[in-house]
Amino acid sequence: MFLRGSESEQTRELHQPDSELDVFFDLILHTMIIREITKDPKTRKTFRVTYLKIDAQSVHFVNTHGLADNSLLLSLRVRESLCTVKGHKMRMRVKHFGFRPMEDSKLYTDVYCCDWSEQNIEILLPGKRIHEWKTVALILATFHRISKEQWCLLVNMAGAPGIAGLNWKVIESELWPGKSESNEIEAAEAKPVDTVVS
């Protein structure tokens, strides 16, 4: 998982030693939750769980790509008007088990407190932890890219091909030419992706 800005040196990897990252999507509330569990290597009883809740209306959906290993790459862009606002209207909740300083939380220091003028979030979902088109449909419905009826069609699709090679923005532009929020984002991001460093 990465946060990238407009400059080449503005790249922050959100994974770190002694921590775990998970992502949850809620298609009813249209929210994405990133959970970070940070452990103390010296004692198993000391750890912290940080939740960062992102509403679909706070970000632009850029694209989702299906990679050769059947993993998914989700790309989001924080809305420009929220980039300079601390927290970007994201909600953070923290549970402490023992004491862990917030300064060692990547979600807090690198995302919640980021003040870059442009902020792009890239999330790699491993193939072994997703359910191909059902996960694609869940993501698209969460970020208002498909209707409830279209969600039903995707999750119940019989004989569906694998997701490797998926480029949702290309499909979307062919099916619904006027739907894209930003032609500039679409043109920049609707390109084949072959490799991702996670």
PyMOL CGO cylinders between C-alpha atoms (Angstrom):
from pymol import cmd
from pymol.cgo import CYLINDER

trace = [
    CYLINDER, 0.00, 0.00, 0.00, 1.43, 3.37, -1.05, 0.3, 1, 1, 1, 1, 1, 1,
    CYLINDER, 1.43, 3.37, -1.05, 0.66, 7.07, -0.81, 0.3, 1, 1, 1, 1, 1, 1,
    CYLINDER, 0.66, 7.07, -0.81, 2.07, 9.07, -3.73, 0.3, 1, 1, 1, 1, 1, 1,
    CYLINDER, 2.07, 9.07, -3.73, 2.17, 12.79, -4.43, 0.3, 1, 1, 1, 1, 1, 1,
    CYLINDER, 2.17, 12.79, -4.43, 2.74, 14.81, -7.59, 0.3, 1, 1, 1, 1, 1, 1,
    CYLINDER, 2.74, 14.81, -7.59, 6.54, 14.83, -7.18, 0.3, 1, 1, 1, 1, 1, 1,
    CYLINDER, 6.54, 14.83, -7.18, 8.72, 11.78, -7.79, 0.3, 1, 1, 1, 1, 1, 1,
    CYLINDER, 8.72, 11.78, -7.79, 10.16, 11.92, -4.28, 0.3, 1, 1, 1, 1, 1, 1,
    CYLINDER, 10.16, 11.92, -4.28, 6.70, 12.04, -2.71, 0.3, 1, 1, 1, 1, 1, 1,
    CYLINDER, 6.70, 12.04, -2.71, 6.21, 8.32, -2.11, 0.3, 1, 1, 1, 1, 1, 1,
    CYLINDER, 6.21, 8.32, -2.11, 5.37, 6.73, 1.20, 0.3, 1, 1, 1, 1, 1, 1,
    CYLINDER, 5.37, 6.73, 1.20, 5.11, 3.00, 1.72, 0.3, 1, 1, 1, 1, 1, 1,
    CYLINDER, 5.11, 3.00, 1.72, 2.49, 2.29, 4.35, 0.3, 1, 1, 1, 1, 1, 1,
    CYLINDER, 2.49, 2.29, 4.35, 3.70, -1.19, 5.22, 0.3, 1, 1, 1, 1, 1, 1,
    CYLINDER, 3.70, -1.19, 5.22, 6.24, -1.37, 8.00, 0.3, 1, 1, 1, 1, 1, 1,
    CYLINDER, 6.24, -1.37, 8.00, 7.91, -4.05, 10.13, 0.3, 1, 1, 1, 1, 1, 1,
    CYLINDER, 7.91, -4.05, 10.13, 5.88, -5.39, 13.04, 0.3, 1, 1, 1, 1, 1, 1,
    CYLINDER, 5.88, -5.39, 13.04, 2.57, -4.18, 11.61, 0.3, 1, 1, 1, 1, 1, 1,
    CYLINDER, 2.57, -4.18, 11.61, -0.28, -5.61, 9.54, 0.3, 1, 1, 1, 1, 1, 1,
    CYLINDER, -0.28, -5.61, 9.54, -2.57, -3.79, 7.11, 0.3, 1, 1, 1, 1, 1, 1,
    CYLINDER, -2.57, -3.79, 7.11, -6.06, -4.91, 6.06, 0.3, 1, 1, 1, 1, 1, 1,
    CYLINDER, -6.06, -4.91, 6.06, -8.72, -3.22, 3.94, 0.3, 1, 1, 1, 1, 1, 1,
    CYLINDER, -8.72, -3.22, 3.94, -12.50, -3.53, 4.30, 0.3, 1, 1, 1, 1, 1, 1,
    CYLINDER, -12.50, -3.53, 4.30, -15.19, -2.21, 1.94, 0.3, 1, 1, 1, 1, 1, 1,
    CYLINDER, -15.19, -2.21, 1.94, -18.76, -1.31, 2.93, 0.3, 1, 1, 1, 1, 1, 1,
    CYLINDER, -18.76, -1.31, 2.93, -21.05, -1.01, -0.09, 0.3, 1, 1, 1, 1, 1, 1,
    CYLINDER, -21.05, -1.01, -0.09, -24.00, 0.05, 2.09, 0.3, 1, 1, 1, 1, 1, 1,
    CYLINDER, -24.00, 0.05, 2.09, -22.31, 3.03, 3.75, 0.3, 1, 1, 1, 1, 1, 1,
    CYLINDER, -22.31, 3.03, 3.75, -19.93, 3.58, 0.79, 0.3, 1, 1, 1, 1, 1, 1,
    CYLINDER, -19.93, 3.58, 0.79, -16.84, 3.59, 2.96, 0.3, 1, 1, 1, 1, 1, 1,
    CYLINDER, -16.84, 3.59, 2.96, -13.44, 1.94, 2.95, 0.3, 1, 1, 1, 1, 1, 1,
    CYLINDER, -13.44, 1.94, 2.95, -11.69, 1.12, 6.21, 0.3, 1, 1, 1, 1, 1, 1,
    CYLINDER, -11.69, 1.12, 6.21, -7.95, 0.54, 6.47, 0.3, 1, 1, 1, 1, 1, 1,
    CYLINDER, -7.95, 0.54, 6.47, -6.92, -1.31, 9.61, 0.3, 1, 1, 1, 1, 1, 1,
    CYLINDER, -6.92, -1.31, 9.61, -3.35, -1.17, 10.91, 0.3, 1, 1, 1, 1, 1, 1,
    CYLINDER, -3.35, -1.17, 10.91, -2.21, -3.47, 13.71, 0.3, 1, 1, 1, 1, 1, 1,
    CYLINDER, -2.21, -3.47, 13.71, 1.13, -2.35, 15.14, 0.3, 1, 1, 1, 1, 1, 1,
    CYLINDER, 1.13, -2.35, 15.14, 2.85, -4.78, 17.48, 0.3, 1, 1, 1, 1, 1, 1,
    CYLINDER, 2.85, -4.78, 17.48, 5.67, -4.36, 19.96, 0.3, 1, 1, 1, 1, 1, 1,
    CYLINDER, 5.67, -4.36, 19.96, 8.37, -6.91, 19.03, 0.3, 1, 1, 1, 1, 1, 1,
    CYLINDER, 8.37, -6.91, 19.03, 9.50, -7.01, 22.67, 0.3, 1, 1, 1, 1, 1, 1,
    CYLINDER, 9.50, -7.01, 22.67, 6.16, -8.13, 24.11, 0.3, 1, 1, 1, 1, 1, 1,
    CYLINDER, 6.16, -8.13, 24.11, 3.16, -9.80, 22.51, 0.3, 1, 1, 1, 1, 1, 1,
    CYLINDER, 3.16, -9.80, 22.51, 0.75, -8.09, 24.91, 0.3, 1, 1, 1, 1, 1, 1,
    CYLINDER, 0.75, -8.09, 24.91, 1.51, -4.56, 23.69, 0.3, 1, 1, 1, 1, 1, 1,
    CYLINDER, 1.51, -4.56, 23.69, -0.04, -3.53, 20.38, 0.3, 1, 1, 1, 1, 1, 1,
    CYLINDER, -0.04, -3.53, 20.38, -2.25, -0.89, 18.83, 0.3, 1, 1, 1, 1, 1, 1,
    CYLINDER, -2.25, -0.89, 18.83, -5.10, -1.15, 16.33, 0.3, 1, 1, 1, 1, 1, 1,
    CYLINDER, -5.10, -1.15, 16.33, -5.70, 1.92, 14.16, 0.3, 1, 1, 1, 1, 1, 1,
    CYLINDER, -5.70, 1.92, 14.16, -8.73, 2.29, 11.89, 0.3, 1, 1, 1, 1, 1, 1,
    CYLINDER, -8.73, 2.29, 11.89, -8.85, 4.88, 9.11, 0.3, 1, 1, 1, 1, 1, 1,
    CYLINDER, -8.85, 4.88, 9.11, -12.33, 5.29, 7.64, 0.3, 1, 1, 1, 1, 1, 1,
    CYLINDER, -12.33, 5.29, 7.64, -12.53, 6.89, 4.19, 0.3, 1, 1, 1, 1, 1, 1,
    CYLINDER, -12.53, 6.89, 4.19, -15.87, 7.93, 2.71, 0.3, 1, 1, 1, 1, 1, 1,
    CYLINDER, -15.87, 7.93, 2.71, -16.29, 7.47, -1.04, 0.3, 1, 1, 1, 1, 1, 1,
    CYLINDER, -16.29, 7.47, -1.04, -17.21, 11.15, -1.37, 0.3, 1, 1, 1, 1, 1, 1,
    CYLINDER, -17.21, 11.15, -1.37, -13.78, 12.16, 0.00, 0.3, 1, 1, 1, 1, 1, 1,
    CYLINDER, -13.78, 12.16, 0.00, -11.85, 10.56, -2.86, 0.3, 1, 1, 1, 1, 1, 1,
    CYLINDER, -11.85, 10.56, -2.86, -11.93, 10.13, -6.62, 0.3, 1, 1, 1, 1, 1, 1,
    CYLINDER, -11.93, 10.13, -6.62, -12.03, 6.54, -7.85, 0.3, 1, 1, 1, 1, 1, 1,
    CYLINDER, -12.03, 6.54, -7.85, -9.17, 6.43, -10.37, 0.3, 1, 1, 1, 1, 1, 1,
    CYLINDER, -9.17, 6.43, -10.37, -9.08, 2.82, -11.53, 0.3, 1, 1, 1, 1, 1, 1,
    CYLINDER, -9.08, 2.82, -11.53, -8.82, -0.82, -10.60, 0.3, 1, 1, 1, 1, 1, 1,
    CYLINDER, -8.82, -0.82, -10.60, -6.51, -3.15, -12.51, 0.3, 1, 1, 1, 1, 1, 1,
    CYLINDER, -6.51, -3.15, -12.51, -6.39, -6.94, -12.52, 0.3, 1, 1, 1, 1, 1, 1,
    CYLINDER, -6.39, -6.94, -12.52, -2.76, -8.07, -12.50, 0.3, 1, 1, 1, 1, 1, 1,
    CYLINDER, -2.76, -8.07, -12.50, -1.24, -11.20, -14.00, 0.3, 1, 1, 1, 1, 1, 1,
    CYLINDER, -1.24, -11.20, -14.00, -1.21, -13.02, -10.64, 0.3, 1, 1, 1, 1, 1, 1,
    CYLINDER, -1.21, -13.02, -10.64, -4.97, -12.33, -10.18, 0.3, 1, 1, 1, 1, 1, 1,
    CYLINDER, -4.97, -12.33, -10.18, -4.36, -9.64, -7.59, 0.3, 1, 1, 1, 1, 1, 1,
    CYLINDER, -4.36, -9.64, -7.59, -6.13, -6.27, -7.80, 0.3, 1, 1, 1, 1, 1, 1,
    CYLINDER, -6.13, -6.27, -7.80, -4.60, -2.81, -7.79, 0.3, 1, 1, 1, 1, 1, 1,
    CYLINDER, -4.60, -2.81, -7.79, -7.00, -0.12, -6.57, 0.3, 1, 1, 1, 1, 1, 1,
    CYLINDER, -7.00, -0.12, -6.57, -6.09, 3.52, -7.22, 0.3, 1, 1, 1, 1, 1, 1,
    CYLINDER, -6.09, 3.52, -7.22, -7.79, 6.43, -5.46, 0.3, 1, 1, 1, 1, 1, 1,
    CYLINDER, -7.79, 6.43, -5.46, -7.10, 10.16, -5.37, 0.3, 1, 1, 1, 1, 1, 1,
    CYLINDER, -7.10, 10.16, -5.37, -7.96, 12.36, -2.40, 0.3, 1, 1, 1, 1, 1, 1,
    CYLINDER, -7.96, 12.36, -2.40, -10.15, 15.25, -3.54, 0.3, 1, 1, 1, 1, 1, 1,
    CYLINDER, -10.15, 15.25, -3.54, -8.03, 18.35, -4.12, 0.3, 1, 1, 1, 1, 1, 1,
    CYLINDER, -8.03, 18.35, -4.12, -10.16, 20.50, -1.82, 0.3, 1, 1, 1, 1, 1, 1,
    CYLINDER, -10.16, 20.50, -1.82, -9.41, 18.12, 1.08, 0.3, 1, 1, 1, 1, 1, 1,
    CYLINDER, -9.41, 18.12, 1.08, -5.67, 17.62, 0.58, 0.3, 1, 1, 1, 1, 1, 1,
    CYLINDER, -5.67, 17.62, 0.58, -4.63, 20.55, 2.77, 0.3, 1, 1, 1, 1, 1, 1,
    CYLINDER, -4.63, 20.55, 2.77, -7.23, 19.81, 5.46, 0.3, 1, 1, 1, 1, 1, 1,
    CYLINDER, -7.23, 19.81, 5.46, -5.76, 17.74, 8.28, 0.3, 1, 1, 1, 1, 1, 1,
    CYLINDER, -5.76, 17.74, 8.28, -7.40, 14.35, 8.21, 0.3, 1, 1, 1, 1, 1, 1,
    CYLINDER, -7.40, 14.35, 8.21, -8.98, 15.01, 4.77, 0.3, 1, 1, 1, 1, 1, 1,
    CYLINDER, -8.98, 15.01, 4.77, -12.38, 14.38, 6.42, 0.3, 1, 1, 1, 1, 1, 1,
    CYLINDER, -12.38, 14.38, 6.42, -11.25, 10.83, 7.11, 0.3, 1, 1, 1, 1, 1, 1,
    CYLINDER, -11.25, 10.83, 7.11, -12.12, 9.40, 10.50, 0.3, 1, 1, 1, 1, 1, 1,
    CYLINDER, -12.12, 9.40, 10.50, -9.56, 7.72, 12.73, 0.3, 1, 1, 1, 1, 1, 1,
    CYLINDER, -9.56, 7.72, 12.73, -10.16, 5.41, 15.66, 0.3, 1, 1, 1, 1, 1, 1,
    CYLINDER, -10.16, 5.41, 15.66, -7.42, 3.90, 17.81, 0.3, 1, 1, 1, 1, 1, 1,
    CYLINDER, -7.42, 3.90, 17.81, -7.44, 1.06, 20.34, 0.3, 1, 1, 1, 1, 1, 1,
    CYLINDER, -7.44, 1.06, 20.34, -4.41, 0.73, 22.62, 0.3, 1, 1, 1, 1, 1, 1,
    CYLINDER, -4.41, 0.73, 22.62, -3.37, -2.50, 24.31, 0.3, 1, 1, 1, 1, 1, 1,
    CYLINDER, -3.37, -2.50, 24.31, -0.46, -1.31, 26.42, 0.3, 1, 1, 1, 1, 1, 1,
    CYLINDER, -0.46, -1.31, 26.42, 1.32, 1.84, 25.23, 0.3, 1, 1, 1, 1, 1, 1,
    CYLINDER, 1.32, 1.84, 25.23, 2.37, 2.52, 21.62, 0.3, 1, 1, 1, 1, 1, 1,
    CYLINDER, 2.37, 2.52, 21.62, 3.07, 6.14, 20.53, 0.3, 1, 1, 1, 1, 1, 1,
    CYLINDER, 3.07, 6.14, 20.53, 0.97, 7.39, 17.60, 0.3, 1, 1, 1, 1, 1, 1,
    CYLINDER, 0.97, 7.39, 17.60, 4.13, 8.67, 15.90, 0.3, 1, 1, 1, 1, 1, 1,
    CYLINDER, 4.13, 8.67, 15.90, 4.95, 5.13, 14.77, 0.3, 1, 1, 1, 1, 1, 1,
    CYLINDER, 4.95, 5.13, 14.77, 1.61, 4.73, 12.97, 0.3, 1, 1, 1, 1, 1, 1,
    CYLINDER, 1.61, 4.73, 12.97, 1.99, 5.09, 9.19, 0.3, 1, 1, 1, 1, 1, 1,
    CYLINDER, 1.99, 5.09, 9.19, -1.76, 5.64, 8.82, 0.3, 1, 1, 1, 1, 1, 1,
    CYLINDER, -1.76, 5.64, 8.82, -1.56, 8.58, 11.20, 0.3, 1, 1, 1, 1, 1, 1,
    CYLINDER, -1.56, 8.58, 11.20, 1.74, 10.24, 10.22, 0.3, 1, 1, 1, 1, 1, 1,
    CYLINDER, 1.74, 10.24, 10.22, 1.81, 9.46, 6.47, 0.3, 1, 1, 1, 1, 1, 1,
    CYLINDER, 1.81, 9.46, 6.47, -1.89, 9.58, 5.52, 0.3, 1, 1, 1, 1, 1, 1,
    CYLINDER, -1.89, 9.58, 5.52, -3.99, 11.38, 8.12, 0.3, 1, 1, 1, 1, 1, 1,
    CYLINDER, -3.99, 11.38, 8.12, -1.43, 14.17, 8.66, 0.3, 1, 1, 1, 1, 1, 1,
    CYLINDER, -1.43, 14.17, 8.66, -0.21, 14.42, 5.06, 0.3, 1, 1, 1, 1, 1, 1,
    CYLINDER, -0.21, 14.42, 5.06, -0.32, 17.95, 3.57, 0.3, 1, 1, 1, 1, 1, 1,
    CYLINDER, -0.32, 17.95, 3.57, 0.72, 17.25, -0.03, 0.3, 1, 1, 1, 1, 1, 1,
    CYLINDER, 0.72, 17.25, -0.03, -1.27, 19.16, -2.64, 0.3, 1, 1, 1, 1, 1, 1,
    CYLINDER, -1.27, 19.16, -2.64, -1.94, 15.88, -4.47, 0.3, 1, 1, 1, 1, 1, 1,
    CYLINDER, -1.94, 15.88, -4.47, -2.43, 12.54, -2.74, 0.3, 1, 1, 1, 1, 1, 1,
    CYLINDER, -2.43, 12.54, -2.74, -2.88, 9.22, -4.52, 0.3, 1, 1, 1, 1, 1, 1,
    CYLINDER, -2.88, 9.22, -4.52, -3.58, 6.02, -2.63, 0.3, 1, 1, 1, 1, 1, 1,
    CYLINDER, -3.58, 6.02, -2.63, -2.57, 2.70, -4.21, 0.3, 1, 1, 1, 1, 1, 1,
    CYLINDER, -2.57, 2.70, -4.21, -3.78, -0.53, -2.62, 0.3, 1, 1, 1, 1, 1, 1,
    CYLINDER, -3.78, -0.53, -2.62, -2.66, -3.96, -3.78, 0.3, 1, 1, 1, 1, 1, 1,
    CYLINDER, -2.66, -3.96, -3.78, -5.13, -6.72, -2.90, 0.3, 1, 1, 1, 1, 1, 1,
    CYLINDER, -5.13, -6.72, -2.90, -3.40, -10.14, -3.17, 0.3, 1, 1, 1, 1, 1, 1,
    CYLINDER, -3.40, -10.14, -3.17, -5.11, -12.72, -5.35, 0.3, 1, 1, 1, 1, 1, 1,
    CYLINDER, -5.11, -12.72, -5.35, -5.18, -15.32, -2.56, 0.3, 1, 1, 1, 1, 1, 1,
    CYLINDER, -5.18, -15.32, -2.56, -7.20, -12.98, -0.35, 0.3, 1, 1, 1, 1, 1, 1,
    CYLINDER, -7.20, -12.98, -0.35, -9.90, -11.83, -2.78, 0.3, 1, 1, 1, 1, 1, 1,
    CYLINDER, -9.90, -11.83, -2.78, -12.83, -13.43, -4.60, 0.3, 1, 1, 1, 1, 1, 1,
    CYLINDER, -12.83, -13.43, -4.60, -12.15, -12.12, -8.10, 0.3, 1, 1, 1, 1, 1, 1,
    CYLINDER, -12.15, -12.12, -8.10, -15.30, -10.54, -9.60, 0.3, 1, 1, 1, 1, 1, 1,
    CYLINDER, -15.30, -10.54, -9.60, -17.15, -10.49, -6.28, 0.3, 1, 1, 1, 1, 1, 1,
    CYLINDER, -17.15, -10.49, -6.28, -14.38, -8.33, -4.84, 0.3, 1, 1, 1, 1, 1, 1,
    CYLINDER, -14.38, -8.33, -4.84, -14.33, -6.18, -7.98, 0.3, 1, 1, 1, 1, 1, 1,
    CYLINDER, -14.33, -6.18, -7.98, -18.10, -5.67, -7.66, 0.3, 1, 1, 1, 1, 1, 1,
    CYLINDER, -18.10, -5.67, -7.66, -17.75, -4.82, -3.95, 0.3, 1, 1, 1, 1, 1, 1,
    CYLINDER, -17.75, -4.82, -3.95, -15.14, -2.15, -4.68, 0.3, 1, 1, 1, 1, 1, 1,
    CYLINDER, -15.14, -2.15, -4.68, -17.08, -0.65, -7.60, 0.3, 1, 1, 1, 1, 1, 1,
    CYLINDER, -17.08, -0.65, -7.60, -20.32, -0.48, -5.61, 0.3, 1, 1, 1, 1, 1, 1,
    CYLINDER, -20.32, -0.48, -5.61, -18.54, 1.06, -2.61, 0.3, 1, 1, 1, 1, 1, 1,
    CYLINDER, -18.54, 1.06, -2.61, -17.23, 3.91, -4.77, 0.3, 1, 1, 1, 1, 1, 1,
    CYLINDER, -17.23, 3.91, -4.77, -20.50, 4.48, -6.69, 0.3, 1, 1, 1, 1, 1, 1,
    CYLINDER, -20.50, 4.48, -6.69, -19.18, 3.11, -10.01, 0.3, 1, 1, 1, 1, 1, 1,
    CYLINDER, -19.18, 3.11, -10.01, -22.03, 0.61, -10.52, 0.3, 1, 1, 1, 1, 1, 1,
    CYLINDER, -22.03, 0.61, -10.52, -25.68, 0.34, -9.50, 0.3, 1, 1, 1, 1, 1, 1,
    CYLINDER, -25.68, 0.34, -9.50, -27.20, -2.32, -7.24, 0.3, 1, 1, 1, 1, 1, 1,
    CYLINDER, -27.20, -2.32, -7.24, -28.52, -4.12, -10.31, 0.3, 1, 1, 1, 1, 1, 1,
    CYLINDER, -28.52, -4.12, -10.31, -25.10, -4.12, -11.94, 0.3, 1, 1, 1, 1, 1, 1,
    CYLINDER, -25.10, -4.12, -11.94, -23.56, -5.35, -8.69, 0.3, 1, 1, 1, 1, 1, 1,
    CYLINDER, -23.56, -5.35, -8.69, -25.97, -8.32, -8.72, 0.3, 1, 1, 1, 1, 1, 1,
    CYLINDER, -25.97, -8.32, -8.72, -25.02, -9.13, -12.31, 0.3, 1, 1, 1, 1, 1, 1,
    CYLINDER, -25.02, -9.13, -12.31, -21.31, -9.09, -11.53, 0.3, 1, 1, 1, 1, 1, 1,
    CYLINDER, -21.31, -9.09, -11.53, -21.45, -11.25, -8.40, 0.3, 1, 1, 1, 1, 1, 1,
    CYLINDER, -21.45, -11.25, -8.40, -23.71, -13.82, -10.09, 0.3, 1, 1, 1, 1, 1, 1,
    CYLINDER, -23.71, -13.82, -10.09, -21.90, -13.88, -13.43, 0.3, 1, 1, 1, 1, 1, 1,
    CYLINDER, -21.90, -13.88, -13.43, -21.63, -17.49, -14.67, 0.3, 1, 1, 1, 1, 1, 1,
    CYLINDER, -21.63, -17.49, -14.67, -18.51, -18.60, -16.50, 0.3, 1, 1, 1, 1, 1, 1,
    CYLINDER, -18.51, -18.60, -16.50, -16.79, -15.30, -15.81, 0.3, 1, 1, 1, 1, 1, 1,
    CYLINDER, -16.79, -15.30, -15.81, -13.23, -14.88, -17.10, 0.3, 1, 1, 1, 1, 1, 1,
    CYLINDER, -13.23, -14.88, -17.10, -10.40, -14.29, -14.65, 0.3, 1, 1, 1, 1, 1, 1,
    CYLINDER, -10.40, -14.29, -14.65, -9.66, -10.75, -13.54, 0.3, 1, 1, 1, 1, 1, 1,
    CYLINDER, -9.66, -10.75, -13.54, -6.10, -10.72, -14.92, 0.3, 1, 1, 1, 1, 1, 1,
    CYLINDER, -6.10, -10.72, -14.92, -5.87, -7.87, -17.42, 0.3, 1, 1, 1, 1, 1, 1,
    CYLINDER, -5.87, -7.87, -17.42, -8.92, -6.05, -16.02, 0.3, 1, 1, 1, 1, 1, 1,
    CYLINDER, -8.92, -6.05, -16.02, -8.85, -2.31, -16.63, 0.3, 1, 1, 1, 1, 1, 1,
    CYLINDER, -8.85, -2.31, -16.63, -12.12, -0.98, -15.26, 0.3, 1, 1, 1, 1, 1, 1,
    CYLINDER, -12.12, -0.98, -15.26, -11.80, 2.55, -16.63, 0.3, 1, 1, 1, 1, 1, 1,
    CYLINDER, -11.80, 2.55, -16.63, -11.53, 1.22, -20.18, 0.3, 1, 1, 1, 1, 1, 1,
    CYLINDER, -11.53, 1.22, -20.18, -14.66, -0.91, -19.69, 0.3, 1, 1, 1, 1, 1, 1,
    CYLINDER, -14.66, -0.91, -19.69, -16.48, 2.00, -18.07, 0.3, 1, 1, 1, 1, 1, 1,
    CYLINDER, -16.48, 2.00, -18.07, -15.57, 4.46, -20.83, 0.3, 1, 1, 1, 1, 1, 1,
    CYLINDER, -15.57, 4.46, -20.83, -16.91, 2.05, -23.47, 0.3, 1, 1, 1, 1, 1, 1,
    CYLINDER, -16.91, 2.05, -23.47, -20.14, 1.22, -21.63, 0.3, 1, 1, 1, 1, 1, 1,
    CYLINDER, -20.14, 1.22, -21.63, -20.89, 4.65, -20.17, 0.3, 1, 1, 1, 1, 1, 1,
    CYLINDER, -20.89, 4.65, -20.17, -18.87, 7.31, -22.05, 0.3, 1, 1, 1, 1, 1, 1,
    CYLINDER, -18.87, 7.31, -22.05, -20.17, 10.22, -19.98, 0.3, 1, 1, 1, 1, 1, 1,
    CYLINDER, -20.17, 10.22, -19.98, -19.73, 8.70, -16.54, 0.3, 1, 1, 1, 1, 1, 1,
    CYLINDER, -19.73, 8.70, -16.54, -16.11, 9.58, -15.77, 0.3, 1, 1, 1, 1, 1, 1,
    CYLINDER, -16.11, 9.58, -15.77, -15.62, 12.38, -13.22, 0.3, 1, 1, 1, 1, 1, 1,
    CYLINDER, -15.62, 12.38, -13.22, -12.31, 13.48, -14.67, 0.3, 1, 1, 1, 1, 1, 1,
    CYLINDER, -12.31, 13.48, -14.67, -11.08, 12.91, -18.22, 0.3, 1, 1, 1, 1, 1, 1,
    CYLINDER, -11.08, 12.91, -18.22, -7.58, 13.88, -17.15, 0.3, 1, 1, 1, 1, 1, 1,
    CYLINDER, -7.58, 13.88, -17.15, -7.47, 11.22, -14.45, 0.3, 1, 1, 1, 1, 1, 1,
    CYLINDER, -7.47, 11.22, -14.45, -8.97, 8.67, -16.81, 0.3, 1, 1, 1, 1, 1, 1,
    CYLINDER, -8.97, 8.67, -16.81, -6.43, 9.34, -19.54, 0.3, 1, 1, 1, 1, 1, 1,
    CYLINDER, -6.43, 9.34, -19.54, -3.51, 9.19, -17.13, 0.3, 1, 1, 1, 1, 1, 1,
    CYLINDER, -3.51, 9.19, -17.13, -4.56, 6.07, -15.27, 0.3, 1, 1, 1, 1, 1, 1,
    CYLINDER, -4.56, 6.07, -15.27, -6.31, 3.86, -17.84, 0.3, 1, 1, 1, 1, 1, 1,
    CYLINDER, -6.31, 3.86, -17.84, -3.03, 2.30, -18.89, 0.3, 1, 1, 1, 1, 1, 1,
    CYLINDER, -3.03, 2.30, -18.89, -1.96, -1.34, -18.59, 0.3, 1, 1, 1, 1, 1, 1,
    CYLINDER, -1.96, -1.34, -18.59, -0.18, -2.19, -15.34, 0.3, 1, 1, 1, 1, 1, 1,
    CYLINDER, -0.18, -2.19, -15.34, 2.17, -5.17, -15.36, 0.3, 1, 1, 1, 1, 1, 1,
    CYLINDER, 2.17, -5.17, -15.36, 4.06, -5.03, -12.08, 0.3, 1, 1, 1, 1, 1, 1,
    CYLINDER, 4.06, -5.03, -12.08, 3.58, -3.53, -8.65, 0.3, 1, 1, 1, 1, 1, 1,
    CYLINDER, 3.58, -3.53, -8.65, 6.05, -3.44, -5.80, 0.3, 1, 1, 1, 1, 1, 1,
    CYLINDER, 6.05, -3.44, -5.80, 4.20, -4.19, -2.57, 0.3, 1, 1, 1, 1, 1, 1,
]
cmd.load_cgo(trace, "trace")
